[in-house]
């Protein structure tokens, strides 16, 4: 678990180096000089951090794989799309 740190009144959290390496975000083992991130607040105490592709493209949050997967799971859990029997 990471620790939330104070940086000029804003909250700062670090991203584990191993995870940055997995996503090919390091240049010769170092952080790039300027890497932009997008942070969205999803709800109470829930945030998502996204890193744009090299061209700067950042898909809509609803199109992100993890969000689509969670939405599909929620729909299945709720039985969305199941036909409801009609009364005769």
N, C-alpha and C positions, 0 to 999 in steps of 0.2 A: 504494500500500500504506500502511496506517495504522500508527502506532507504538503499541505497548502501553506505557501509562504507569502509574506507581505512584501510588495515591491511598489513603493510610492503610492500606497493606498489601494492597489489592485492585487487580486489574488494571482499567484503564480504557482504552477505545478510543473515538475519535470517529466519528460517522457523517457522511459528506460532506453538506454543505448542499444541493447539487444534488439528491441522492437524497431528502432530506427534503422538498424542494419538490415533487418528482415525486409523492410520496405524500400531498401536501396536509397535511403535519404542522406547517407554520409558520402562525402567526397574525399577519397583517399583516407578514410577512417575519421574524418573530421566533419563537423557540422558546416554546411554551406554558410557563406557570409550573410546571405539574406534569404530566408525561407518564410514564406507567408503561410499562415494557418487560418482556418475558419473555425470559430467556436460558436455553436448554437446551444441555447438553453432549451432543453426538451420539456422540462417540468421541474418541480421541486427537487433540488439536489441532484439533478440529472443533466449532464452536458455531453455533447459529442464534439470531438475535435477532428477536423478533416484537413488534409493537405492536398492542395490542387496538383493536378498532373503537370508535367513540364511545360505544357503550353498555357498553363494558367486556368484550364477548364476545371470547373467545380460543378458536378451535376446537382440537380435539385436533391435535397435531403430525402425526399420521398422515393427517389430513384436509387438510393444507395442500397447495396446488397443486404446489409444487416437490417436496415429498416424494412425492406420488402419481406425479408424472412420473418421478422417479428410480427409484421402485419398479417402475413399469411397464417402464422401459428395462432394468432389471436382470433382470426376469422374461423379457423377450424375449431378452436376451443369453444367459440360461441355458436357454432353450427350454422354460420352464414353460408348461404347457397344451398343448403339442404331443402329439398321440397317439403312443404308442410302438407300433411294429408288434408284433403278437402272433405267436408261433411257431405253426406248424400242428401 
